[in-house]
Amino acid sequence: MQKDVNLIQELVDLDKKHFIHPTSPIKQQQEQGAALIFTEGKGVYLYDVNGDCFIDAMSSLWNVNVGHGRKELGKAAMDQMNKLAFNSCFSTFSNEPAIRLSAKLAQIAPPGLSATFFTSGGSESNDTAYKLVRHYWILKGKPSKKKIISRTKSYHGVAMGATSATGLKPFRDFTNSLAPDFYHVDNFSSQALRELIEAEGSHTIAAFVAEPVQGAGGVHIAPENYFKEVREICNEFEILFITDEVITGFGRTGKYFGIEHYGVTPDVMCFAKGVSSGYLPLGGIILSEKIHQDLIELSTGTLLHGYTYSGHATACAVGLKNIEIIENENLIENARVMGQEMLTGFQWLQNNLGIVGDVRGLGLMGAIEIVKDQVTQERFESPLSPLIVVEAAKRGVICRAIVFDNQDTLVFAPPLIIDKTEIEKMMSILYDSILTIEKQQEKTK
């Protein structure tokens, strides 16, 4: 690919002047321009305006599950747009793709989850869950049940309610006047959850929300019995259990949904990202059959919650085709098998590089911690993972650094179509990138 220097400079200048980037350093953008300007994606690879090729080891934002450049999804969108691109689903209006997708979701979700409310993404899904569980308790004659409990290191989105539920403090510190009645407990302590419920009074608590595997918080995987204990506590105190499957859904962890690893079923499940593999904005929540029936029996007026694009016909058509690809290509099993290959690669890095600490993964979600001392797990004074991310990008791998809450962690979530050769290439680049930073640290001693 021939570089068009003038075009590239034009894009850089326009980007600085007109595009406010999500979750990005504003000063960095103004001083250095866009880090990368992508033009094309194929499989696990992204290509930029310079013609450089990168393994997308994050599936962009944990979401391009079926990989880039899937013409089937483009055709599904085009075919639906040519018939009916969009119609409002307010006032009980509907369309076939929304109906079919909600039925398919009931089929593949954990047992007992049966009815879907559609949104445009994960933050909307989480906000919807919190609003509807509070509405549910009002209908049940228990309006004092309105508090939402989540966990430290959790991430649930950037809408006001979702930010309030997020346990990572920097996201909450970004703004003020957050939604009241949101509480955070220690990451994997069911006892801490019980103690908070008892302190606040179960009659005040609407729901507990958790990611089956924490994503933006650093890919933290729950102990084996944690969610069973949580489910029992929620049952004991009449509290609804919400799972945030925005990242962990649709095969990412080697099962359709992350909570399936733990043998429990939530009352409400949030989803987004992998439902359409990012080809169109789509998300939602799935309610248990019991909650849905209670809403049917107790509701007397209009459900005063809805987004313009809830049940978007084209987005739902793409979601259906995306799920078809996941199933036809056996991508959930591939995520399980290749996830083990990825974890093995992380362990090889751990054995051959002195600054690699704990490594972990579940399916194609993984993390590498960077440490000063492998024995004591002591960390460097300044995190090194952001420097490693830069080195990896130079060599053709896109990954992400997590430094919130005193962490120094690299996280990964490649497309579910990745194969062993591509994982080996990824590990080779990561080795060179981490080794470069390790040697730089040795020089500064």
RAHUMO-V276816 format. One record per residue. N is the residue number from 1. RES is the residue in three letters. OMEGA is omega in degrees with one decimal (* if undefined). NEAR is the number of other C-alpha atoms within 8 Angstrom. Layout:
<<N	RES	OMEGA	NEAR> <N	RES	OMEGA	NEAR>>
This chain:
<<1	MET	179.4	4> <2	GLN	179.3	5> <3	LYS	171.0	8> <4	ASP	-172.9	6> <5	VAL	-178.7	6> <6	ASN	178.4	6> <7	LEU	-179.1	7> <8	ILE	179.9	10> <9	GLN	177.3	8> <10	GLU	-180.0	8> <11	LEU	179.1	8> <12	VAL	-178.4	10> <13	ASP	179.8	9> <14	LEU	178.6	9> <15	ASP	180.0	10> <16	LYS	-171.9	12> <17	LYS	-166.9	6> <18	HIS	-171.1	6> <19	PHE	173.1	7> <20	ILE	-172.4	6> <21	HIS	175.2	6> <22	PRO	174.7	4> <23	THR	-178.1	4> <24	SER	175.6	6> <25	PRO	-177.0	6> <26	ILE	-179.1	8> <27	LYS	179.3	6> <28	GLN	178.7	8> <29	GLN	-177.5	12> <30	GLN	-178.4	8> <31	GLU	-171.7	6> <32	GLN	-175.6	7> <33	GLY	178.4	11> <34	ALA	-178.6	9> <35	ALA	177.8	6> <36	LEU	174.4	6> <37	ILE	-174.7	7> <38	PHE	-179.9	8> <39	THR	-173.4	8> <40	GLU	174.0	8> <41	GLY	177.4	10> <42	LYS	178.5	10> <43	GLY	179.1	12> <44	VAL	-172.8	15> <45	TYR	170.3	11> <46	LEU	179.5	14> <47	TYR	-177.9	12> <48	ASP	-175.4	12> <49	VAL	177.4	11> <50	ASN	-177.7	7> <51	GLY	179.4	9> <52	ASP	-175.8	8> <53	CYS	-177.2	9> <54	PHE	166.1	12> <55	ILE	-180.0	11> <56	ASP	-174.8	14> <57	ALA	174.0	14> <58	MET	-171.2	14> <59	SER	-177.3	14> <60	SER	175.1	8> <61	LEU	-179.7	6> <62	TRP	-163.5	12> <63	ASN	-175.6	12> <64	VAL	-170.8	16> <65	ASN	-176.2	15> <66	VAL	177.6	14> <67	GLY	-176.3	14> <68	HIS	171.2	11> <69	GLY	-179.6	8> <70	ARG	-177.2	10> <71	LYS	179.1	6> <72	GLU	-179.1	7> <73	LEU	174.3	11> <74	GLY	179.3	9> <75	LYS	178.7	8> <76	ALA	178.2	12> <77	ALA	-179.2	12> <78	MET	-179.2	8> <79	ASP	-179.6	8> <80	GLN	178.7	12> <81	MET	179.6	10> <82	ASN	177.5	7> <83	LYS	-178.3	6> <84	LEU	-177.9	9> <85	ALA	-173.0	10> <86	PHE	164.8	8> <87	ASN	176.7	10> <88	SER	175.0	11> <89	CYS	171.7	10> <90	PHE	174.5	6> <91	SER	178.4	4> <92	THR	170.4	5> <93	PHE	-176.0	8> <94	SER	174.4	10> <95	ASN	-173.5	10> <96	GLU	-179.5	7> <97	PRO	178.9	11> <98	ALA	178.7	13> <99	ILE	-177.9	9> <100	ARG	-178.9	9> <101	LEU	179.1	12> <102	SER	177.1	10> <103	ALA	179.0	10> <104	LYS	179.0	9> <105	LEU	176.6	11> <106	ALA	-179.3	12> <107	GLN	-173.4	7> <108	ILE	-178.3	7> <109	ALA	173.7	10> <110	PRO	-175.1	8> <111	PRO	176.7	5> <112	GLY	175.8	7> <113	LEU	-166.6	13> <114	SER	-173.0	14> <115	ALA	-172.5	12> <116	THR	166.9	11> <117	PHE	-175.0	9> <118	PHE	175.4	11> <119	THR	177.5	15> <120	SER	-178.1	14> <121	GLY	-171.2	13> <122	GLY	179.3	16> <123	SER	177.0	11> <124	GLU	179.8	13> <125	SER	179.4	17> <126	ASN	177.7	15> <127	ASP	178.9	12> <128	THR	-179.8	10> <129	ALA	-177.1	12> <130	TYR	179.0	11> <131	LYS	-175.0	8> <132	LEU	178.0	8> <133	VAL	175.7	11> <134	ARG	176.7	12> <135	HIS	179.5	8> <136	TYR	-178.3	10> <137	TRP	173.3	13> <138	ILE	179.0	10> <139	LEU	-180.0	11> <140	LYS	178.8	8> <141	GLY	-179.6	6> <142	LYS	-175.0	9> <143	PRO	178.6	10> <144	SER	178.3	7> <145	LYS	-175.4	13> <146	LYS	-178.7	12> <147	LYS	177.9	11> <148	ILE	178.0	14> <149	ILE	172.8	13> <150	SER	-172.8	15> <151	ARG	170.3	14> <152	THR	-176.5	11> <153	LYS	178.4	12> <154	SER	173.4	17> <155	TYR	-176.6	13> <156	HIS	176.0	12> <157	GLY	-172.7	10> <158	VAL	167.9	9> <159	ALA	-170.0	9> <160	MET	178.4	9> <161	GLY	-179.3	12> <162	ALA	175.8	14> <163	THR	-179.8	14> <164	SER	179.4	12> <165	ALA	-177.1	15> <166	THR	-177.4	17> <167	GLY	179.5	12> <168	LEU	-169.5	13> <169	LYS	-178.9	8> <170	PRO	178.9	7> <171	PHE	178.2	10> <172	ARG	-180.0	12> <173	ASP	-178.2	7> <174	PHE	-176.9	6> <175	THR	175.6	7> <176	ASN	-177.8	6> <177	SER	176.9	4> <178	LEU	-179.9	10> <179	ALA	179.3	8> <180	PRO	171.4	5> <181	ASP	172.1	7> <182	PHE	-175.0	11> <183	TYR	-177.6	10> <184	HIS	179.4	10> <185	VAL	179.9	12> <186	ASP	-167.4	9> <187	ASN	-173.3	8> <188	PHE	179.7	7> <189	SER	175.4	9> <190	SER	177.9	9> <191	GLN	177.3	6> <192	ALA	176.6	9> <193	LEU	179.4	11> <194	ARG	-178.2	9> <195	GLU	178.3	8> <196	LEU	177.7	9> <197	ILE	-179.3	10> <198	GLU	-179.8	8> <199	ALA	-177.0	6> <200	GLU	-175.7	8> <201	GLY	-176.1	8> <202	SER	179.9	11> <203	HIS	179.4	7> <204	THR	-170.2	10> <205	ILE	-178.6	15> <206	ALA	-171.4	13> <207	ALA	169.4	14> <208	PHE	-178.3	12> <209	VAL	-179.9	12> <210	ALA	168.8	10> <211	GLU	176.2	11> <212	PRO	168.3	12> <213	VAL	179.7	10> <214	GLN	-177.1	13> <215	GLY	-177.4	11> <216	ALA	177.0	8> <217	GLY	175.7	12> <218	GLY	-179.2	13> <219	VAL	176.9	14> <220	HIS	-173.4	8> <221	ILE	-175.3	9> <222	ALA	170.8	9> <223	PRO	-170.4	6> <224	GLU	-172.7	6> <225	ASN	-173.0	7> <226	TYR	-174.8	11> <227	PHE	173.0	10> <228	LYS	177.5	10> <229	GLU	177.9	9> <230	VAL	-179.6	10> <231	ARG	179.6	11> <232	GLU	179.0	8> <233	ILE	178.9	9> <234	CYS	177.3	12> <235	ASN	-177.1	9> <236	GLU	-173.6	7> <237	PHE	179.5	7> <238	GLU	179.1	7> <239	ILE	-179.9	12> <240	LEU	-178.9	13> <241	PHE	179.1	12> <242	ILE	170.5	14> <243	THR	177.1	13> <244	ASP	-178.0	15> <245	GLU	-177.7	14> <246	VAL	177.1	12> <247	ILE	-168.8	13> <248	THR	-177.0	14> <249	GLY	171.7	15> <250	PHE	169.0	13> <251	GLY	-172.5	15> <252	ARG	-175.0	20> <253	THR	-177.0	17> <254	GLY	167.9	16> <255	LYS	-177.1	13> <256	TYR	179.2	13> <257	PHE	-172.8	14> <258	GLY	-176.3	14> <259	ILE	179.3	10> <260	GLU	177.4	11> <261	HIS	-170.4	6> <262	TYR	171.6	9> <263	GLY	177.2	7> <264	VAL	178.1	9> <265	THR	177.9	9> <266	PRO	172.4	11> <267	ASP	-179.6	11> <268	VAL	179.0	14> <269	MET	176.7	12> <270	CYS	176.7	17> <271	PHE	174.8	16> <272	ALA	174.1	17> <273	LYS	-172.3	17> <274	GLY	-180.0	15> <275	VAL	177.0	14> <276	SER	-174.7	17> <277	SER	176.7	14> <278	GLY	-177.4	11> <279	TYR	169.0	8> <280	LEU	178.4	8> <281	PRO	-178.3	10> <282	LEU	175.8	16> <283	GLY	178.4	17> <284	GLY	171.2	16> <285	ILE	175.8	16> <286	ILE	-179.1	14> <287	LEU	173.6	13> <288	SER	178.7	13> <289	GLU	179.9	10> <290	LYS	179.7	6> <291	ILE	179.4	10> <292	HIS	179.7	11> <293	GLN	176.9	8> <294	ASP	177.8	8> <295	LEU	179.2	10> <296	ILE	-175.6	7> <297	GLU	-172.1	6> <298	LEU	-178.1	8> <299	SER	-179.9	9> <300	THR	-178.9	4> <301	GLY	-178.6	4> <302	THR	171.7	5> <303	LEU	-171.8	5> <304	LEU	175.8	4> <305	HIS	179.8	5> <306	GLY	177.9	6> <307	TYR	178.5	7> <308	THR	-173.2	5> <309	TYR	173.5	8> <310	SER	-178.7	12> <311	GLY	-178.9	14> <312	HIS	-171.3	12> <313	ALA	-177.1	15> <314	THR	178.6	14> <315	ALA	179.9	13> <316	CYS	176.5	13> <317	ALA	176.8	14> <318	VAL	176.9	15> <319	GLY	178.2	13> <320	LEU	-179.9	13> <321	LYS	178.5	11> <322	ASN	178.3	13> <323	ILE	177.0	11> <324	GLU	177.8	8> <325	ILE	179.4	9> <326	ILE	-177.7	13> <327	GLU	-176.6	9> <328	ASN	-178.0	7> <329	GLU	175.5	6> <330	ASN	-173.4	8> <331	LEU	178.2	13> <332	ILE	176.0	16> <333	GLU	178.2	9> <334	ASN	177.4	12> <335	ALA	178.7	16> <336	ARG	-175.9	14> <337	VAL	-179.5	10> <338	MET	174.1	14> <339	GLY	177.0	16> <340	GLN	175.3	11> <341	GLU	179.9	10> <342	MET	179.2	11> <343	LEU	176.0	12> <344	THR	176.7	8> <345	GLY	177.0	11> <346	PHE	-179.5	12> <347	GLN	175.2	9> <348	TRP	176.7	8> <349	LEU	-179.8	11> <350	GLN	-177.6	13> <351	ASN	-173.2	7> <352	ASN	-179.8	6> <353	LEU	-172.5	10> <354	GLY	-176.4	10> <355	ILE	176.0	11> <356	VAL	179.1	13> <357	GLY	-178.3	12> <358	ASP	172.6	8> <359	VAL	-176.9	13> <360	ARG	177.5	10> <361	GLY	171.7	13> <362	LEU	-171.0	12> <363	GLY	-179.7	14> <364	LEU	165.1	18> <365	MET	-177.0	14> <366	GLY	-178.4	15> <367	ALA	174.4	13> <368	ILE	176.7	13> <369	GLU	178.8	12> <370	ILE	-175.2	15> <371	VAL	176.0	13> <372	LYS	-177.2	10> <373	ASP	-177.7	11> <374	GLN	-177.3	11> <375	VAL	-176.9	4> <376	THR	-175.8	5> <377	GLN	175.9	9> <378	GLU	-178.0	8> <379	ARG	173.4	10> <380	PHE	-180.0	8> <381	GLU	175.2	4> <382	SER	-177.5	4> <383	PRO	178.5	11> <384	LEU	-175.3	10> <385	SER	177.0	13> <386	PRO	177.9	9> <387	LEU	178.7	8> <388	ILE	177.1	11> <389	VAL	178.8	14> <390	VAL	179.2	8> <391	GLU	179.5	11> <392	ALA	179.2	14> <393	ALA	177.2	11> <394	LYS	-175.5	7> <395	ARG	173.4	9> <396	GLY	173.6	11> <397	VAL	176.0	14> <398	ILE	174.8	12> <399	CYS	-171.8	13> <400	ARG	176.1	10> <401	ALA	175.0	11> <402	ILE	-179.0	13> <403	VAL	177.8	10> <404	PHE	170.7	8> <405	ASP	176.8	7> <406	ASN	176.8	5> <407	GLN	174.7	10> <408	ASP	-164.2	14> <409	THR	170.5	13> <410	LEU	179.0	15> <411	VAL	-172.5	15> <412	PHE	175.3	12> <413	ALA	-177.0	12> <414	PRO	177.3	14> <415	PRO	-176.2	17> <416	LEU	179.2	14> <417	ILE	-174.8	12> <418	ILE	179.0	11> <419	ASP	-174.2	7> <420	LYS	-180.0	8> <421	THR	179.9	6> <422	GLU	176.1	8> <423	ILE	178.5	13> <424	GLU	177.3	9> <425	LYS	178.5	8> <426	MET	-178.9	11> <427	MET	178.4	11> <428	SER	178.8	8> <429	ILE	178.7	12> <430	LEU	178.0	10> <431	TYR	-179.5	10> <432	ASP	-176.7	8> <433	SER	-179.5	13> <434	ILE	179.3	11> <435	LEU	178.5	9> <436	THR	-179.8	9> <437	ILE	177.7	11> <438	GLU	179.8	10> <439	LYS	177.3	8> <440	GLN	178.8	8> <441	GLN	179.6	8> <442	GLU	-179.6	7> <443	LYS	-177.0	6> <444	THR	-178.3	5> <445	LYS	*	4>>
